[in-house]
């Protein structure tokens, strides 16, 4: 879900912050993601207003930010106040590392920043990520929900696996390590493809992960390798609904789809779009939901 456009040696960073009602969160999160390297969400429980904060290098992606916010305002009819704060770059990586402790997810996984020493707890599968480019990857409810869903269906031993919108590659790596299967991972963002490949090498999975740049289901590479026994799509509710028919066709009989990036209030919307699949399970992590769907045999 998060685009990784922050340089490890950035000389000037800024935080861009907006406040939006819950029903507009998806639109403005997508708008901020067009420009910002990391995105954070914070809910005021009393007002039900979400603060969306993104970190970007000063002076970069200004056109993308302006265009994204303009489109979101046009779609929602809501125009938030945009605030900017200087974010000192000299200690940003250190603060990021301190904010990225080891994340124990489900019963099997340990998400570890490369700044950590020692070994993962006994019985845990370690996934090593660079805290400088993968901040929040193990903390976000969508990621955690997908890894828990993966554990729940591991006994099916899916052979053909696709991670659509792979981002840092965390889900593809989790599947490769847990299932000992090759995984096709794709993303529309060239930077994410680069980071995923680096993470695959860091985890000694470069021979199991094939990471490609692809524009969703319009890319021939996705249809060429179909059907899939397992598809991850940890993106956003709107693109999930728009891609529903493509995903359903690409799923093999008895295949499983793990869908995330949606709020609890969007479950019925996303589930309804995938009318060819049966809902097996909903996994909740805070405000976020993950759907486990299965195709009939």
C-alpha positions in Angstrom: 0.0 0.0 0.0 2.8 2.3 0.6 5.0 3.7 -2.1 8.7 3.8 -1.2 10.1 6.9 -2.8 12.4 8.1 0.1 16.1 8.1 -0.5 18.3 6.6 2.2 20.4 9.7 1.9 17.7 12.3 1.6 18.9 15.8 2.5 15.6 17.4 3.2 12.2 15.8 4.2 8.8 17.2 5.0 5.6 15.8 6.5 2.4 16.6 4.6 -0.7 16.3 6.8 -4.4 16.5 6.2 -7.6 15.6 8.2 -10.5 13.9 6.5 -13.8 12.2 7.5 -13.7 8.4 7.6 -15.7 8.0 4.4 -13.1 9.9 2.4 -10.0 8.2 3.9 -9.5 5.9 0.9 -9.6 8.6 -1.7 -7.1 10.9 0.1 -4.8 8.0 1.2 -4.5 7.2 -2.5 -3.9 10.8 -3.4 -1.1 11.1 -0.7 0.5 7.9 -1.9 1.1 9.4 -5.3 3.8 11.6 -3.8 4.8 10.4 -0.3 7.2 7.7 0.5 5.5 6.6 3.8 1.9 7.1 4.8 0.4 7.0 8.3 -3.2 7.0 9.5 -4.4 8.2 12.9 -8.0 8.2 14.1 -9.5 10.6 16.6 -11.9 8.3 18.4 -14.1 11.2 19.6 -14.6 13.0 16.3 -14.1 10.0 13.9 -11.7 12.2 11.9 -8.6 10.6 10.4 -5.3 12.4 10.1 -3.3 11.2 7.1 0.4 12.0 7.2 2.9 11.4 4.5 6.7 11.9 4.4 8.4 13.1 1.2 11.6 14.7 0.1 11.1 18.5 -0.1 10.5 19.7 -3.7 9.7 16.3 -5.1 6.4 14.9 -6.5 4.7 18.3 -6.1 2.7 17.9 -9.3 1.6 14.4 -8.3 0.5 15.6 -4.8 -1.4 18.5 -6.2 -3.1 16.4 -8.9 -4.0 13.6 -6.5 -5.5 15.9 -3.9 -7.4 17.8 -6.6 -8.9 14.6 -7.9 -9.8 13.3 -4.4 -11.5 16.6 -3.6 -13.5 16.5 -6.9 -14.6 12.9 -6.2 -15.5 13.4 -2.6 -16.6 17.1 -2.6 -14.3 17.6 0.4 -11.3 19.9 0.4 -8.9 19.4 3.3 -6.5 21.9 4.7 -2.9 20.8 3.8 -0.3 21.4 6.4 3.5 20.9 6.0 6.1 20.4 8.6 9.9 20.2 8.2 11.2 16.7 9.0 14.9 16.8 9.8 16.6 14.3 7.5 19.8 13.8 9.5 18.1 11.7 12.2 15.1 10.4 10.1 16.6 7.0 9.5 17.5 6.6 13.2 14.0 7.6 14.3 12.5 5.3 11.7 14.6 2.3 13.0 13.6 3.0 16.6 10.0 3.1 15.5 10.3 -0.2 13.6 10.9 -2.8 16.3 10.5 -6.5 15.6 6.9 -7.3 14.7 5.6 -10.7 15.7 2.6 -11.5 13.4 0.3 -14.4 13.8 1.9 -17.6 15.1 4.7 -17.9 12.5 6.2 -14.6 11.4 8.7 -12.2 12.7 9.2 -9.0 10.7 12.6 -7.6 11.4 14.4 -4.4 10.4 17.9 -4.8 9.2 19.1 -2.7 12.1 18.2 -5.5 14.5 20.8 -7.9 15.8 20.4 -11.5 17.0 17.9 -14.1 15.7 14.2 -14.2 15.4 12.3 -16.1 18.2 12.4 -19.9 17.9 9.7 -21.2 15.6 9.2 -17.9 13.8 9.9 -17.3 10.1 12.0 -14.1 9.9 11.4 -11.6 7.1 14.1 -9.0 7.1 13.3 -5.5 5.8 15.2 -2.3 5.6 13.6 0.1 8.1 14.6 3.0 5.9 12.4 2.0 3.0 9.9 -0.4 4.6 8.7 1.7 7.6 5.4 0.4 8.9 5.3 -2.7 6.7 5.0 -5.1 9.6 2.8 -2.8 11.6 0.0 -2.0 9.2 -3.2 -3.8 9.9 -3.6 -4.9 6.2 -0.1 -6.5 6.1 -0.7 -8.3 9.4 -4.1 -9.5 8.4 -2.7 -10.9 5.1 0.1 -12.8 6.9 -2.4 -14.3 9.4 -4.7 -15.3 6.5 -1.7 -16.9 4.8 -1.1 -19.0 7.9 -4.8 -20.1 7.9 -4.7 -21.5 4.4 -1.1 -22.9 4.3 -2.4 -26.4 4.7 -3.8 -26.2 1.1 -0.3 -26.0 -0.2 -1.0 -23.7 -3.2 1.5 -24.0 -6.0 0.9 -21.0 -8.3 1.1 -17.8 -6.3 0.6 -14.2 -7.3 1.2 -11.1 -5.1 -0.5 -8.2 -6.9 0.7 -4.8 -5.9 3.6 -6.3 -3.9 5.1 -3.0 -2.5 8.0 -4.1 -0.3 7.5 -7.7 -1.2 6.6 -8.7 2.3 3.7 -11.0 1.5 5.4 -12.6 -1.4 8.4 -13.4 0.8 6.1 -14.7 3.6 4.5 -17.1 1.1 7.8 -18.2 -0.3 9.3 -18.9 3.1 6.2 -20.6 4.6 5.1 -22.6 1.6 8.5 -23.2 -0.1 7.0 -22.2 -3.4 8.0 -19.8 -6.2 6.0 -16.5 -6.2 5.2 -14.0 -8.9 5.2 -10.5 -7.5 4.1 -7.5 -9.5 3.7 -3.7 -8.9 3.0 -0.7 -11.1 5.6 1.4 -9.3 9.2 0.8 -10.6 10.6 1.9 -7.2 8.6 -0.9 -5.4 9.9 -3.4 -7.9 13.4 -2.4 -7.1 12.9 -2.5 -3.4 11.1 -5.9 -3.6 14.0 -7.4 -5.5 16.5 -6.0 -2.9 14.4 -7.5 -0.1 14.2 -10.8 -1.9 18.0 -10.9 -2.2 18.4 -9.9 1.5 16.2 -12.8 2.5 17.9 -15.2 0.1 14.7 -15.6 -1.9 15.9 -14.1 -5.2 15.6 -17.6 -6.8 12.0 -18.0 -5.6 10.6 -14.6 -6.2 10.1 -13.2 -9.7 9.4 -9.5 -9.3 8.0 -7.6 -12.4 6.6 -4.2 -13.1 3.0 -4.7 -14.3 -0.1 -2.4 -14.6 -2.5 -4.7 -12.9 -4.5 -7.2 -14.9 -3.8 -5.3 -18.2 -0.4 -6.8 -18.2 -0.1 -10.0 -20.3 2.4 -11.5 -17.8 -0.4 -11.9 -15.3 -2.8 -13.7 -17.6 0.1 -15.8 -19.1 0.8 -17.4 -15.8 -2.8 -17.9 -14.7 -4.6 -19.6 -13.2 -3.3 -19.1 -9.7 -4.0 -21.2 -6.6 -3.4 -18.2 -4.3 -3.6 -14.4 -5.1 -2.7 -11.7 -2.7 -4.1 -8.2 -3.4 -3.3 -5.8 -0.6 -4.3 -2.6 -2.3 -7.4 -0.4 -1.7 -11.1 -1.1 -1.8 -11.9 0.7 -5.0 -9.3 -1.0 -7.2 -10.2 -4.3 -5.6 -13.8 -3.9 -6.8 -12.7 -2.7 -10.2 -10.5 -5.7 -10.7 -12.9 -8.3 -9.2 -13.9 -10.0 -12.4 -10.3 -10.2 -13.6 -9.1 -11.7 -10.3 -12.0 -14.2 -10.2 -11.2 -15.4 -13.8 -7.5 -15.8 -12.9 -8.1 -17.9 -9.8 -7.9 -21.6 -10.2 -10.8 -23.9 -9.1 -10.5 -24.3 -5.3 -8.1 -21.3 -5.4 -7.9 -18.7 -2.6 -7.8 -14.9 -2.8 -6.6 -12.8 0.1 -7.8 -9.3 -0.3 -6.8 -6.3 2.0 -6.4 -2.6 2.1 -10.0 -2.0 3.1 -11.7 -0.6 6.2 -14.2 -2.7 8.1 -17.0 -0.5 6.7 -16.0 -1.6 3.1 -16.2 -5.3 3.6 -19.6 -5.8 2.0 -18.7 -3.6 -0.9 -15.6 -5.6 -1.8 -17.2 -8.9 -1.0 -20.2 -8.1 -3.2 -17.9 -7.3 -6.2 -16.4 -10.8 -6.0 -19.7 -12.6 -6.5 -18.0 -15.6 -8.0 -16.1 -16.3 -4.8 -17.2 -17.6 -1.4 -16.2 -15.6 1.7 -14.5 -18.0 4.1 -13.1 -15.6 6.7 -12.8 -12.0 7.7 -9.6 -11.1 9.7 -9.7 -7.8 11.5 -6.7 -5.8 12.6 -7.8 -2.5 14.2 -9.8 -0.5 11.6 -8.6 -2.7 8.8 -10.1 -5.9 7.4 -8.7 -8.8 5.3 -11.0 -11.1 3.3 -10.2 -14.7 2.6 -12.3 -15.8 -0.5 -12.3 -19.2 -2.3 -13.4 -20.3 -5.7 -15.5 -23.4 -6.1 -13.9 -26.5 -7.5 
